[in-house]
């Protein structure tokens, strides 16, 4: 009997080693990881640059606290702000914490405008975390079940529907819009090409802050370092995590302009946030992105996957659609034809790691995946959805 609380239902496999796109279990069997630890190990398992950074830093200093200056932290902040065209960063330990910081910034912004009951517009089916604030911001009732009363300062509107946001322009309490550039947990929901541009236009018109939750869609996942770069915009607040540390826990809430000035001494903090070890790993991640062709590989492998899918899988009667941006991949299935609830376990038996959200196979393979590995992935997917 396990002493772990039962909020997880882990599959009956334990991994002991990882390299690139592959994991090895206790029996020595290898598995193709098409999930990257849910979009975390974007650069593959045990990437040599990040591993070296972690080893070197662990032999020097792990932790001092934010009572003191941390050299790696300040260097990482500068690099992130330069790359993302932002002004300031707050470092935390997760995406939920980064989003929580964004919500607190919005609250302080509202107070500066004498708004006592601020409202943030968020999207139905969006996902922002499991703290009470981010849970309330999340637009999924199944995630919220059992945790009422929720925070009431969020209004959920339809995603990829600019009119649904515009309808609240007369509400004097609305101060921000918080959306994912691509909805990940909902099953890779990709909005129209100009959706984010239109959201920003509405925000600018009304003096609202635009918060982009890029926890899953950023850090190269879509073929750009930051997903909103496809729209050539810059949000007021950008939240990062997952792939930023390639396996070590780090979150970042970036802000520009007035939003970057809201947090003052005593308003927010984190014991472990931005410590020397995790910032060293994140610096390694940025080093890889800037000095290798990983983003080029994302775009090439995205096109290759799409072409192979069209040639070999698209006409399967169980398949409804492919939703893909970079290496964010969702395959919509017909649940009347195939039992989606058994696909994760069925894939595991074929040494393939995937995720299923509702009736969608969700895949977030490492950004370093090769054509040969996509060939293996395609062949395993054909077997997986065979009826």
LOLUM-456172 format. One record per residue (C-alpha): x, y negated, z; residue number from 1. Coordinates in Angstrom, 1 decimal, decimal comma. Example, Ala and Ser with C-alpha at 12.3 -4.5 7.8 and 13.67 -1.06 7.14 Angstrom:
# LOLUM-456172
+--------+--------+--------+-----+
!      u !      v !      w ! num !
+--------+--------+--------+-----+
!   12,3 !    4,5 !    7,8 !   1 !
!   13,7 !    1,1 !    7,1 !   2 !
+--------+--------+--------+-----+
***
This chain:
# LOLUM-456172
+--------+--------+--------+-----+
!      u !      v !      w ! num !
+--------+--------+--------+-----+
!    0,0 !    0,0 !    0,0 !   1 !
!    1,4 !   -3,4 !   -1,0 !   2 !
!    1,7 !   -6,2 !    1,5 !   3 !
!    1,0 !   -8,7 !   -1,3 !   4 !
!   -2,3 !  -10,6 !   -1,3 !   5 !
!   -4,6 !   -9,3 !   -4,0 !   6 !
!   -5,0 !  -12,4 !   -6,1 !   7 !
!   -3,1 !  -10,6 !   -8,9 !   8 !
!   -3,7 !   -7,3 !  -10,5 !   9 !
!   -0,3 !   -6,5 !  -12,0 !  10 !
!    0,1 !   -3,9 !  -14,7 !  11 !
!    1,9 !   -0,7 !  -13,7 !  12 !
!    5,3 !   -1,6 !  -15,0 !  13 !
!    8,3 !   -3,3 !  -13,4 !  14 !
!   11,0 !   -5,0 !  -15,4 !  15 !
!   14,6 !   -5,0 !  -14,3 !  16 !
!   16,5 !   -6,6 !  -17,2 !  17 !
!   15,8 !   -9,0 !  -20,0 !  18 !
!   17,7 !  -10,1 !  -23,1 !  19 !
!   16,4 !  -12,4 !  -25,8 !  20 !
!   12,9 !  -11,2 !  -26,8 !  21 !
!   13,1 !   -7,9 !  -25,0 !  22 !
!   12,5 !   -6,6 !  -21,4 !  23 !
!   13,7 !   -3,3 !  -19,9 !  24 !
!   11,7 !   -1,5 !  -17,3 !  25 !
!   12,8 !    0,8 !  -14,4 !  26 !
!   12,7 !    3,8 !  -16,7 !  27 !
!   15,0 !    2,1 !  -19,3 !  28 !
!   12,2 !    1,6 !  -21,8 !  29 !
!   12,3 !   -1,7 !  -23,8 !  30 !
!    9,3 !   -3,9 !  -24,5 !  31 !
!    8,9 !   -6,7 !  -27,1 !  32 !
!    7,9 !   -9,8 !  -25,0 !  33 !
!    5,4 !  -11,7 !  -27,1 !  34 !
!    4,3 !  -13,8 !  -24,1 !  35 !
!    7,6 !  -15,2 !  -22,7 !  36 !
!    6,4 !  -15,0 !  -19,2 !  37 !
!    3,3 !  -17,0 !  -20,2 !  38 !
!    5,2 !  -19,6 !  -22,2 !  39 !
!    8,1 !  -20,0 !  -19,8 !  40 !
!   11,1 !  -18,2 !  -21,2 !  41 !
!   10,9 !  -20,1 !  -24,4 !  42 !
!   14,6 !  -19,7 !  -25,3 !  43 !
!   14,6 !  -15,9 !  -24,5 !  44 !
!   15,5 !  -14,0 !  -21,4 !  45 !
!   19,0 !  -14,6 !  -20,0 !  46 !
!   20,0 !  -17,3 !  -22,5 !  47 !
!   23,8 !  -17,6 !  -22,1 !  48 !
!   23,9 !  -21,4 !  -21,8 !  49 !
!   21,2 !  -21,5 !  -19,1 !  50 !
!   22,7 !  -18,5 !  -17,3 !  51 !
!   26,1 !  -20,1 !  -17,2 !  52 !
!   24,6 !  -23,3 !  -15,9 !  53 !
!   22,8 !  -21,5 !  -13,1 !  54 !
!   25,9 !  -19,5 !  -12,2 !  55 !
!   28,2 !  -22,5 !  -12,1 !  56 !
!   25,7 !  -24,6 !  -10,2 !  57 !
!   25,0 !  -21,9 !   -7,6 !  58 !
!   28,7 !  -21,7 !   -6,8 !  59 !
!   28,7 !  -25,5 !   -6,1 !  60 !
!   25,5 !  -26,7 !   -4,5 !  61 !
!   21,9 !  -25,5 !   -4,4 !  62 !
!   20,0 !  -28,1 !   -2,4 !  63 !
!   20,3 !  -31,4 !   -0,6 !  64 !
!   16,8 !  -32,8 !   -0,7 !  65 !
!   15,6 !  -36,0 !   -2,3 !  66 !
!   16,8 !  -38,0 !    0,7 !  67 !
!   20,0 !  -38,3 !   -1,3 !  68 !
!   20,8 !  -38,9 !   -4,9 !  69 !
!   21,2 !  -35,8 !   -7,1 !  70 !
!   23,5 !  -36,2 !  -10,0 !  71 !
!   21,9 !  -33,5 !  -12,2 !  72 !
!   18,4 !  -34,9 !  -11,5 !  73 !
!   19,4 !  -38,4 !  -12,6 !  74 !
!   21,1 !  -37,1 !  -15,8 !  75 !
!   18,0 !  -34,9 !  -16,6 !  76 !
!   15,7 !  -37,9 !  -16,0 !  77 !
!   17,7 !  -40,0 !  -18,4 !  78 !
!   17,8 !  -37,4 !  -21,1 !  79 !
!   14,1 !  -36,6 !  -20,8 !  80 !
!   13,0 !  -40,2 !  -20,9 !  81 !
!   15,2 !  -40,8 !  -24,0 !  82 !
!   13,8 !  -37,9 !  -25,8 !  83 !
!   10,2 !  -38,5 !  -24,8 !  84 !
!   10,4 !  -42,3 !  -25,1 !  85 !
!    9,2 !  -42,6 !  -21,5 !  86 !
!   10,5 !  -44,8 !  -18,6 !  87 !
!   10,5 !  -42,7 !  -15,4 !  88 !
!   10,2 !  -39,1 !  -14,1 !  89 !
!    9,0 !  -37,4 !  -11,0 !  90 !
!   10,3 !  -33,8 !  -10,6 !  91 !
!    8,3 !  -31,1 !   -9,0 !  92 !
!    8,2 !  -27,3 !   -9,0 !  93 !
!    5,4 !  -26,4 !  -11,4 !  94 !
!    3,0 !  -27,6 !  -14,0 !  95 !
!    0,1 !  -27,9 !  -11,5 !  96 !
!    2,3 !  -30,2 !   -9,3 !  97 !
!    3,3 !  -32,3 !  -12,3 !  98 !
!   -0,4 !  -32,7 !  -13,1 !  99 !
!   -1,2 !  -33,5 !   -9,5 ! 100 !
!    1,4 !  -36,3 !   -9,6 ! 101 !
!   -0,3 !  -37,6 !  -12,7 ! 102 !
!   -3,6 !  -37,7 !  -10,9 ! 103 !
!   -2,1 !  -39,5 !   -7,9 ! 104 !
!   -0,6 !  -42,1 !  -10,3 ! 105 !
!   -4,0 !  -42,6 !  -11,8 ! 106 !
!   -5,5 !  -43,1 !   -8,4 ! 107 !
!   -3,0 !  -45,8 !   -7,6 ! 108 !
!   -3,5 !  -47,4 !  -11,0 ! 109 !
!   -7,2 !  -47,5 !  -10,3 ! 110 !
!   -6,6 !  -49,2 !   -6,9 ! 111 !
!   -4,5 !  -51,8 !   -8,6 ! 112 !
!   -7,6 !  -52,7 !  -10,7 ! 113 !
!   -9,9 !  -52,6 !   -7,6 ! 114 !
!  -11,7 !  -49,5 !   -8,8 ! 115 !
!  -12,7 !  -47,6 !   -5,7 ! 116 !
!  -14,2 !  -44,5 !   -7,3 ! 117 !
!  -12,0 !  -43,7 !  -10,3 ! 118 !
!  -13,0 !  -41,1 !  -12,9 ! 119 !
!  -10,7 !  -39,1 !  -15,2 ! 120 !
!  -12,2 !  -37,6 !  -18,3 ! 121 !
!  -10,9 !  -34,1 !  -18,9 ! 122 !
!  -12,0 !  -31,4 !  -21,4 ! 123 !
!  -14,2 !  -28,4 !  -21,2 ! 124 !
!  -12,2 !  -25,2 !  -21,4 ! 125 !
!   -9,1 !  -27,1 !  -20,5 ! 126 !
!   -6,7 !  -25,8 !  -17,8 ! 127 !
!   -4,5 !  -28,0 !  -15,6 ! 128 !
!   -3,6 !  -25,8 !  -12,6 ! 129 !
!   -4,9 !  -24,2 !   -9,4 ! 130 !
!   -4,4 !  -26,9 !   -6,7 ! 131 !
!   -7,7 !  -28,4 !   -5,6 ! 132 !
!   -7,2 !  -31,5 !   -7,7 ! 133 !
!   -6,0 !  -29,7 !  -10,8 ! 134 !
!   -8,6 !  -27,0 !  -10,3 ! 135 !
!  -11,3 !  -29,8 !  -10,3 ! 136 !
!   -9,7 !  -31,3 !  -13,5 ! 137 !
!   -9,9 !  -27,9 !  -15,2 ! 138 !
!  -12,9 !  -27,4 !  -17,3 ! 139 !
!  -13,5 !  -23,6 !  -16,7 ! 140 !
!  -16,1 !  -22,5 !  -14,3 ! 141 !
!  -14,6 !  -19,1 !  -13,9 ! 142 !
!  -11,4 !  -20,6 !  -12,5 ! 143 !
!  -13,4 !  -22,9 !  -10,1 ! 144 !
!  -15,7 !  -20,2 !   -8,8 ! 145 !
!  -15,7 !  -19,9 !   -5,0 ! 146 !
!  -13,8 !  -23,2 !   -4,4 ! 147 !
!  -16,6 !  -25,7 !   -4,1 ! 148 !
!  -16,9 !  -28,5 !   -3,2 ! 149 !
!  -14,6 !  -29,6 !   -5,9 ! 150 !
!  -13,2 !  -33,1 !   -6,2 ! 151 !
!  -15,9 !  -35,2 !   -8,0 ! 152 !
!  -13,7 !  -37,7 !   -9,7 ! 153 !
!  -13,6 !  -35,7 !  -13,0 ! 154 !
!  -16,0 !  -35,6 !  -15,9 ! 155 !
!  -15,6 !  -32,8 !  -18,4 ! 156 !
!  -16,3 !  -33,5 !  -22,1 ! 157 !
!  -16,1 !  -31,4 !  -25,2 ! 158 !
!  -12,6 !  -31,0 !  -26,5 ! 159 !
!  -11,7 !  -32,2 !  -30,0 ! 160 !
!  -14,8 !  -34,5 !  -29,9 ! 161 !
!  -13,8 !  -38,1 !  -29,9 ! 162 !
!  -17,4 !  -39,3 !  -29,6 ! 163 !
!  -17,7 !  -37,4 !  -26,3 ! 164 !
!  -15,0 !  -39,6 !  -24,9 ! 165 !
!  -16,2 !  -42,8 !  -26,6 ! 166 !
!  -19,6 !  -42,3 !  -24,9 ! 167 !
!  -18,0 !  -43,2 !  -21,5 ! 168 !
!  -16,6 !  -46,6 !  -22,6 ! 169 !
!  -19,4 !  -48,4 !  -20,7 ! 170 !
!  -18,5 !  -46,5 !  -17,5 ! 171 !
!  -16,5 !  -49,0 !  -15,4 ! 172 !
!  -15,1 !  -46,3 !  -13,2 ! 173 !
!  -13,3 !  -44,4 !  -16,0 ! 174 !
!   -9,5 !  -45,1 !  -15,8 ! 175 !
!   -7,9 !  -42,2 !  -17,7 ! 176 !
!   -8,2 !  -39,3 !  -20,1 ! 177 !
!   -6,4 !  -36,1 !  -19,4 ! 178 !
!   -6,1 !  -33,4 !  -22,2 ! 179 !
!   -3,9 !  -30,7 !  -23,5 ! 180 !
!   -2,4 !  -31,4 !  -27,0 ! 181 !
!   -3,4 !  -27,8 !  -27,7 ! 182 !
!   -5,5 !  -25,8 !  -25,2 ! 183 !
!   -3,5 !  -22,8 !  -24,2 ! 184 !
!   -5,4 !  -20,9 !  -21,5 ! 185 !
!   -8,6 !  -21,3 !  -23,6 ! 186 !
!   -7,1 !  -19,2 !  -26,3 ! 187 !
!   -4,9 !  -21,5 !  -28,5 ! 188 !
!   -7,5 !  -24,1 !  -29,4 ! 189 !
!   -5,9 !  -26,5 !  -31,9 ! 190 !
!   -7,7 !  -29,9 !  -32,4 ! 191 !
!   -8,1 !  -31,8 !  -35,6 ! 192 !
!   -4,8 !  -33,4 !  -36,7 ! 193 !
!   -5,9 !  -36,9 !  -35,7 ! 194 !
!   -7,7 !  -36,1 !  -32,4 ! 195 !
!   -4,9 !  -37,3 !  -30,1 ! 196 !
!   -4,5 !  -40,5 !  -32,2 ! 197 !
!   -8,1 !  -41,3 !  -31,8 ! 198 !
!   -8,1 !  -40,5 !  -28,0 ! 199 !
!   -5,2 !  -42,9 !  -27,6 ! 200 !
!   -7,0 !  -45,6 !  -29,6 ! 201 !
!  -10,0 !  -45,3 !  -27,2 ! 202 !
!   -7,7 !  -45,4 !  -24,2 ! 203 !
!   -5,9 !  -48,5 !  -25,5 ! 204 !
!   -9,1 !  -50,2 !  -26,3 ! 205 !
!  -10,5 !  -49,7 !  -22,7 ! 206 !
!   -7,3 !  -50,1 !  -20,7 ! 207 !
!   -7,3 !  -46,4 !  -19,7 ! 208 !
!   -4,2 !  -44,2 !  -19,2 ! 209 !
!   -3,7 !  -41,3 !  -21,6 ! 210 !
!   -2,3 !  -38,2 !  -19,8 ! 211 !
!   -1,1 !  -35,3 !  -21,9 ! 212 !
!   -0,7 !  -32,0 !  -20,2 ! 213 !
!    2,1 !  -30,5 !  -22,3 ! 214 !
!    3,0 !  -27,8 !  -19,8 ! 215 !
!    2,3 !  -25,0 !  -22,2 ! 216 !
!    2,5 !  -26,7 !  -25,6 ! 217 !
!    5,7 !  -28,7 !  -25,2 ! 218 !
!    9,4 !  -27,7 !  -25,0 ! 219 !
!    9,5 !  -26,6 !  -28,6 ! 220 !
!    6,5 !  -24,4 !  -28,6 ! 221 !
!    4,8 !  -26,1 !  -31,6 ! 222 !
!    8,0 !  -26,7 !  -33,6 ! 223 !
!    8,5 !  -30,2 !  -32,0 ! 224 !
!   10,1 !  -30,7 !  -28,7 ! 225 !
!    6,9 !  -32,4 !  -27,5 ! 226 !
!    3,6 !  -31,3 !  -29,1 ! 227 !
!    2,3 !  -34,9 !  -29,4 ! 228 !
!    5,2 !  -35,8 !  -31,7 ! 229 !
!    3,1 !  -34,2 !  -34,5 ! 230 !
!    0,8 !  -37,2 !  -34,0 ! 231 !
!    3,6 !  -39,8 !  -33,7 ! 232 !
!    2,2 !  -41,1 !  -30,4 ! 233 !
!    3,6 !  -41,6 !  -26,9 ! 234 !
!    1,2 !  -41,1 !  -23,9 ! 235 !
!    1,2 !  -43,1 !  -20,8 ! 236 !
!    1,9 !  -39,9 !  -18,7 ! 237 !
!    3,3 !  -36,6 !  -19,9 ! 238 !
!    3,4 !  -33,5 !  -17,8 ! 239 !
!    5,9 !  -30,7 !  -18,4 ! 240 !
!    6,9 !  -27,4 !  -16,8 ! 241 !
!    7,1 !  -23,8 !  -18,0 ! 242 !
!    9,7 !  -23,9 !  -20,8 ! 243 !
!   11,6 !  -26,9 !  -19,2 ! 244 !
!   13,4 !  -24,5 !  -16,9 ! 245 !
!   13,3 !  -21,3 !  -19,0 ! 246 !
!   12,5 !  -19,2 !  -15,9 ! 247 !
!   13,4 !  -21,4 !  -13,0 ! 248 !
!   10,5 !  -23,4 !  -11,4 ! 249 !
!   10,6 !  -27,0 !  -12,4 ! 250 !
!    7,9 !  -29,5 !  -13,3 ! 251 !
!    8,2 !  -33,0 !  -14,5 ! 252 !
!    5,7 !  -35,9 !  -14,6 ! 253 !
!    7,0 !  -38,6 !  -17,0 ! 254 !
!    5,4 !  -42,0 !  -17,3 ! 255 !
!    5,9 !  -45,2 !  -19,2 ! 256 !
!    4,8 !  -48,8 !  -18,7 ! 257 !
!    2,5 !  -49,7 !  -15,8 ! 258 !
!    2,0 !  -45,9 !  -15,0 ! 259 !
!    5,8 !  -45,6 !  -14,3 ! 260 !
!    5,6 !  -48,2 !  -11,6 ! 261 !
!    2,8 !  -46,7 !   -9,5 ! 262 !
!    4,8 !  -44,3 !   -7,3 ! 263 !
!    6,7 !  -46,2 !   -4,6 ! 264 !
!    8,6 !  -44,9 !   -1,5 ! 265 !
!    6,2 !  -42,8 !    0,7 ! 266 !
!    3,5 !  -42,3 !   -1,9 ! 267 !
!    4,6 !  -38,9 !   -3,2 ! 268 !
!    7,4 !  -36,4 !   -2,7 ! 269 !
!    8,6 !  -32,8 !   -3,0 ! 270 !
!   11,1 !  -30,9 !   -0,8 ! 271 !
!   12,5 !  -28,8 !   -3,6 ! 272 !
!   11,6 !  -30,9 !   -6,7 ! 273 !
!   14,5 !  -31,6 !   -9,0 ! 274 !
!   17,1 !  -29,9 !   -6,8 ! 275 !
!   20,6 !  -29,4 !   -8,3 ! 276 !
!   20,0 !  -25,8 !   -9,4 ! 277 !
!   16,8 !  -26,3 !  -11,4 ! 278 !
!   17,9 !  -29,5 !  -13,0 ! 279 !
!   21,1 !  -27,7 !  -14,1 ! 280 !
!   18,9 !  -25,1 !  -15,8 ! 281 !
!   16,8 !  -27,8 !  -17,5 ! 282 !
!   19,9 !  -29,6 !  -18,7 ! 283 !
!   20,9 !  -26,3 !  -20,3 ! 284 !
!   17,5 !  -26,1 !  -22,0 ! 285 !
!   17,8 !  -29,6 !  -23,5 ! 286 !
!   21,4 !  -28,8 !  -24,6 ! 287 !
!   20,1 !  -25,8 !  -26,5 ! 288 !
!   17,4 !  -27,7 !  -28,2 ! 289 !
!   19,7 !  -30,5 !  -29,2 ! 290 !
!   22,6 !  -28,5 !  -30,4 ! 291 !
!   21,1 !  -25,4 !  -32,1 ! 292 !
!   18,5 !  -24,8 !  -34,8 ! 293 !
!   15,9 !  -23,5 !  -32,4 ! 294 !
!   13,2 !  -25,9 !  -33,6 ! 295 !
!   13,9 !  -25,1 !  -37,2 ! 296 !
!   13,6 !  -21,4 !  -36,3 ! 297 !
!   10,2 !  -22,0 !  -34,7 ! 298 !
!    8,8 !  -23,5 !  -37,9 ! 299 !
!   10,3 !  -20,9 !  -40,1 ! 300 !
!    9,1 !  -18,0 !  -38,0 ! 301 !
!    5,6 !  -19,6 !  -37,7 ! 302 !
!    5,3 !  -19,7 !  -41,5 ! 303 !
!    6,7 !  -16,1 !  -41,7 ! 304 !
!    4,2 !  -14,8 !  -39,1 ! 305 !
!    1,3 !  -16,6 !  -40,9 ! 306 !
!    2,3 !  -15,1 !  -44,3 ! 307 !
!    2,7 !  -11,6 !  -42,8 ! 308 !
!   -0,6 !  -11,9 !  -41,0 ! 309 !
!   -2,4 !  -13,0 !  -44,1 ! 310 !
!   -0,9 !  -10,1 !  -46,1 ! 311 !
!   -1,3 !   -7,3 !  -43,5 ! 312 !
!   -3,9 !   -8,2 !  -40,8 ! 313 !
!   -6,2 !  -11,0 !  -42,0 ! 314 !
!   -8,6 !   -8,6 !  -43,8 ! 315 !
!   -9,1 !   -6,3 !  -40,8 ! 316 !
!  -12,8 !   -6,3 !  -40,0 ! 317 !
!  -12,1 !   -7,0 !  -36,3 ! 318 !
!  -10,2 !  -10,2 !  -37,1 ! 319 !
!  -12,2 !  -13,5 !  -37,2 ! 320 !
!   -9,4 !  -16,1 !  -37,5 ! 321 !
!   -5,8 !  -17,0 !  -36,8 ! 322 !
!   -5,0 !  -20,1 !  -34,8 ! 323 !
!   -1,3 !  -21,0 !  -35,0 ! 324 !
!    0,8 !  -24,0 !  -34,3 ! 325 !
!    4,5 !  -23,3 !  -34,2 ! 326 !
!    4,7 !  -20,2 !  -32,0 ! 327 !
!    1,5 !  -20,8 !  -30,2 ! 328 !
!   -0,5 !  -18,0 !  -31,7 ! 329 !
!   -4,2 !  -17,0 !  -31,1 ! 330 !
!   -5,9 !  -14,2 !  -33,0 ! 331 !
!   -9,7 !  -14,5 !  -32,7 ! 332 !
!  -11,4 !  -11,1 !  -32,7 ! 333 !
!  -15,0 !   -9,8 !  -33,1 ! 334 !
!  -15,9 !   -8,3 !  -29,7 ! 335 !
!  -18,7 !   -6,4 !  -31,4 ! 336 !
!  -16,1 !   -4,4 !  -33,2 ! 337 !
!  -13,3 !   -4,1 !  -30,8 ! 338 !
!  -13,1 !   -3,9 !  -27,0 ! 339 !
!  -10,9 !   -6,9 !  -26,1 ! 340 !
!  -10,8 !   -6,0 !  -22,4 ! 341 !
!   -8,5 !   -3,0 !  -23,1 ! 342 !
!   -6,1 !   -4,6 !  -25,5 ! 343 !
!   -3,4 !   -5,7 !  -23,0 ! 344 !
!   -3,1 !   -2,2 !  -21,5 ! 345 !
!   -3,2 !   -0,7 !  -25,0 ! 346 !
!   -0,4 !   -3,0 !  -26,1 ! 347 !
!    1,6 !   -2,1 !  -23,0 ! 348 !
!    1,5 !    1,6 !  -23,9 ! 349 !
!    3,1 !    0,6 !  -27,3 ! 350 !
!    5,8 !   -1,5 !  -25,5 ! 351 !
!    4,3 !   -4,8 !  -26,4 ! 352 !
!    3,5 !   -7,7 !  -24,0 ! 353 !
!    0,6 !   -9,9 !  -24,9 ! 354 !
!   -2,3 !  -11,8 !  -23,2 ! 355 !
!   -6,0 !  -11,7 !  -24,0 ! 356 !
!   -8,2 !  -14,7 !  -23,3 ! 357 !
!  -11,8 !  -13,8 !  -23,9 ! 358 !
!  -11,9 !  -12,5 !  -27,4 ! 359 !
!   -8,5 !  -14,0 !  -28,4 ! 360 !
!   -5,1 !  -12,3 !  -28,4 ! 361 !
!   -2,8 !  -15,0 !  -27,2 ! 362 !
!    0,9 !  -14,8 !  -27,9 ! 363 !
!    3,8 !  -17,2 !  -27,0 ! 364 !
!    6,9 !  -15,3 !  -28,2 ! 365 !
!   10,4 !  -16,7 !  -27,5 ! 366 !
!   11,3 !  -19,4 !  -29,9 ! 367 !
!   14,4 !  -17,5 !  -30,9 ! 368 !
!   12,4 !  -14,6 !  -32,3 ! 369 !
!   13,8 !  -13,2 !  -35,6 ! 370 !
!   12,1 !  -12,0 !  -38,8 ! 371 !
!   12,9 !   -8,4 !  -37,8 ! 372 !
!   11,2 !   -8,9 !  -34,5 ! 373 !
!    8,2 !  -10,4 !  -36,1 ! 374 !
!    8,0 !   -7,4 !  -38,4 ! 375 !
!    7,9 !   -5,2 !  -35,3 ! 376 !
!    5,3 !   -7,5 !  -33,7 ! 377 !
!    3,1 !   -7,4 !  -36,8 ! 378 !
!    3,3 !   -3,6 !  -37,0 ! 379 !
!    2,4 !   -3,3 !  -33,3 ! 380 !
!   -0,6 !   -5,7 !  -33,8 ! 381 !
!   -1,9 !   -3,6 !  -36,7 ! 382 !
!   -1,9 !   -0,5 !  -34,5 ! 383 !
!   -3,4 !   -2,5 !  -31,6 ! 384 !
!   -6,5 !   -3,7 !  -33,5 ! 385 !
!   -7,0 !   -0,6 !  -35,5 ! 386 !
!  -10,6 !    0,7 !  -35,0 ! 387 !
+--------+--------+--------+-----+
***
